Amino acid sequence: MHALDVRTGLDLRRFTVAELQQRFGKAGQHYFNIVRGIDERPVDPSEDRKSVGTEDTFETDVRYYETMLGVLAGIAARTAARLAVQGLAGRTVTLKVKFADFQQLTRRVTLPVAVSSAEDLTGIAVNLLTWELLGRRAVRLLGVSVSALQAAGQMEVQPALFALF
């Protein structure tokens, strides 16, 4: 494609379908469609869910750690409710933080057993959200998600939260 001076999708859009088929054979039709957002493949909604999460974007940036901890408890509770509705629990808990300058970072922990309760998710998220992580930066968004999912009925007996760390 570089020989044709094609480096981006926009560059590829300048060719007709016939020109692309002449140069790339059957793939030419695919290239033509994909750079125009055309995809006729059926959507498969039965695909297994990989994670369940909730996040909040704040109207004004949050600077106070205590405020963030309170917000995390609500986010964790909503994530736990979504897990319960779907009958799921997970071993990996991820904290997402987006700062006022739109820089984003995540911190995650993978546990020996699956968790799903609001209390466990809150405790884990609070442990992941540290002063060092924040570095005095204002926060625009916080999120908590759970992955490495399994059916809640297949969970091992879960030890107390602090036994997980």
C-alpha positions as CSV (number, residue, x, y, z in Angstrom):
1,M,0.0,0.0,0.0
2,H,2.9,2.4,0.6
3,A,3.8,2.0,-3.1
4,L,0.4,3.5,-3.8
5,D,1.0,6.3,-1.3
6,V,-1.7,4.8,1.0
7,R,-0.8,5.3,4.7
8,T,-4.3,6.0,6.2
9,G,-7.9,5.0,5.7
10,L,-8.5,8.5,4.2
11,D,-5.8,7.8,1.6
12,L,-7.5,4.5,0.7
13,R,-10.9,6.2,0.3
14,R,-9.8,8.0,-2.8
15,F,-9.9,4.7,-4.8
16,T,-13.0,3.2,-6.4
17,V,-14.0,-0.3,-5.7
18,A,-12.9,-1.4,-9.1
19,E,-9.4,0.1,-8.6
20,L,-9.1,-1.6,-5.3
21,Q,-10.2,-5.0,-6.7
22,Q,-7.8,-4.6,-9.6
23,R,-4.9,-4.0,-7.1
24,F,-5.9,-6.3,-4.3
25,G,-8.3,-8.9,-5.7
26,K,-11.2,-10.0,-3.4
27,A,-9.7,-8.0,-0.5
28,G,-10.3,-4.8,-2.5
29,Q,-14.0,-4.9,-1.8
30,H,-13.3,-5.4,1.9
31,Y,-10.9,-2.4,1.9
32,F,-13.5,-0.3,0.1
33,N,-16.2,-1.1,2.6
34,I,-14.1,-0.9,5.8
35,V,-12.9,2.7,5.1
36,R,-16.5,3.7,4.6
37,G,-17.8,2.1,7.8
38,I,-19.7,-0.6,5.9
39,D,-19.8,-4.0,7.6
40,E,-22.6,-6.4,6.8
41,R,-21.5,-9.1,9.2
42,P,-24.3,-10.0,11.7
43,V,-23.8,-8.9,15.3
44,D,-23.6,-11.8,17.7
45,P,-25.1,-10.7,21.1
46,S,-24.5,-14.1,22.6
47,E,-20.8,-13.5,22.9
48,D,-19.7,-14.0,26.5
49,R,-19.3,-10.9,28.5
50,K,-15.6,-10.2,29.4
51,S,-16.2,-7.6,32.2
52,V,-18.8,-5.7,34.1
53,G,-18.1,-2.2,35.3
54,T,-19.4,1.2,36.2
55,E,-17.9,4.7,36.1
56,D,-18.8,8.2,36.9
57,T,-17.7,11.4,35.1
58,F,-17.8,14.4,37.4
59,E,-19.3,17.8,36.3
60,T,-16.5,19.5,38.2
61,D,-13.1,17.9,38.9
62,V,-12.7,16.3,42.3
63,R,-9.7,17.2,44.4
64,Y,-10.5,15.7,47.8
65,Y,-9.5,12.2,48.5
66,E,-12.4,11.7,51.0
67,T,-14.9,12.7,48.3
68,M,-13.3,10.2,45.9
69,L,-13.6,7.4,48.5
70,G,-17.3,8.1,48.9
71,V,-17.9,8.1,45.2
72,L,-16.0,4.8,44.9
73,A,-18.4,3.2,47.3
74,G,-21.3,4.2,45.1
75,I,-19.6,3.0,42.0
76,A,-18.7,-0.3,43.6
77,A,-22.3,-0.8,44.8
78,R,-23.6,-0.2,41.2
79,T,-21.0,-2.6,39.8
80,A,-22.0,-5.2,42.4
81,A,-25.7,-4.8,41.5
82,R,-24.9,-5.3,37.8
83,L,-22.9,-8.4,38.7
84,A,-25.8,-9.7,40.8
85,V,-28.4,-9.2,38.0
86,Q,-26.2,-11.2,35.6
87,G,-25.3,-13.8,38.2
88,L,-21.6,-13.2,37.9
89,A,-18.5,-12.7,40.1
90,G,-14.9,-12.0,39.0
91,R,-11.4,-12.4,40.1
92,T,-9.9,-9.3,38.7
93,V,-10.9,-5.9,40.0
94,T,-9.8,-2.8,38.0
95,L,-9.8,0.8,39.2
96,K,-9.9,3.5,36.4
97,V,-8.9,7.1,37.0
98,K,-9.1,9.9,34.5
99,F,-7.5,13.2,35.5
100,A,-8.6,16.7,34.7
101,D,-6.0,16.8,31.9
102,F,-7.6,13.6,30.5
103,Q,-4.6,11.4,31.3
104,Q,-5.9,8.1,32.3
105,L,-4.5,5.2,34.3
106,T,-5.8,1.9,35.6
107,R,-4.7,-0.3,38.5
108,R,-5.9,-3.8,38.9
109,V,-5.6,-6.8,41.2
110,T,-6.3,-10.4,40.5
111,L,-7.6,-12.3,43.5
112,P,-7.4,-16.0,44.3
113,V,-11.3,-16.2,44.5
114,A,-14.1,-14.4,42.7
115,V,-15.8,-11.4,44.4
116,S,-19.1,-9.7,43.7
117,S,-20.2,-7.9,46.8
118,A,-20.3,-4.1,47.1
119,E,-18.3,-4.3,50.3
120,D,-15.5,-6.3,48.7
121,L,-15.4,-4.2,45.6
122,T,-15.3,-1.0,47.7
123,G,-12.5,-2.3,49.9
124,I,-10.4,-3.4,46.9
125,A,-11.0,-0.1,45.0
126,V,-10.1,2.0,48.0
127,N,-6.9,0.0,48.4
128,L,-6.0,0.7,44.8
129,L,-6.7,4.4,45.0
130,T,-3.7,5.8,46.8
131,W,-2.4,9.3,47.4
132,E,0.7,8.4,45.5
133,L,-1.4,7.3,42.6
134,L,-3.3,10.7,42.5
135,G,-0.2,12.8,43.0
136,R,-2.4,15.9,44.0
137,R,-4.1,15.8,40.6
138,A,-7.7,16.6,40.2
139,V,-9.9,13.7,39.0
140,R,-12.5,13.9,36.3
141,L,-13.7,10.2,36.2
142,L,-13.5,7.1,38.5
143,G,-14.6,3.6,37.5
144,V,-14.6,0.1,38.9
145,S,-14.8,-3.0,36.8
146,V,-14.6,-6.7,37.4
147,S,-13.2,-9.3,34.9
148,A,-12.1,-12.9,34.8
149,L,-15.8,-13.6,35.3
150,Q,-17.6,-16.7,36.3
151,A,-21.1,-17.7,37.3
152,A,-21.7,-16.7,40.9
153,G,-23.0,-20.2,41.7
154,Q,-19.6,-21.6,40.7
155,M,-17.7,-19.5,43.2
156,E,-15.5,-21.0,45.8
157,V,-16.3,-20.1,49.4
158,Q,-15.0,-16.6,49.7
159,P,-12.8,-15.7,52.6
160,A,-13.1,-12.3,54.4
161,L,-12.0,-9.4,52.3
162,F,-8.8,-8.7,54.2
163,A,-7.7,-12.3,53.9
164,L,-7.5,-11.7,50.1
165,F,-4.6,-9.2,50.4
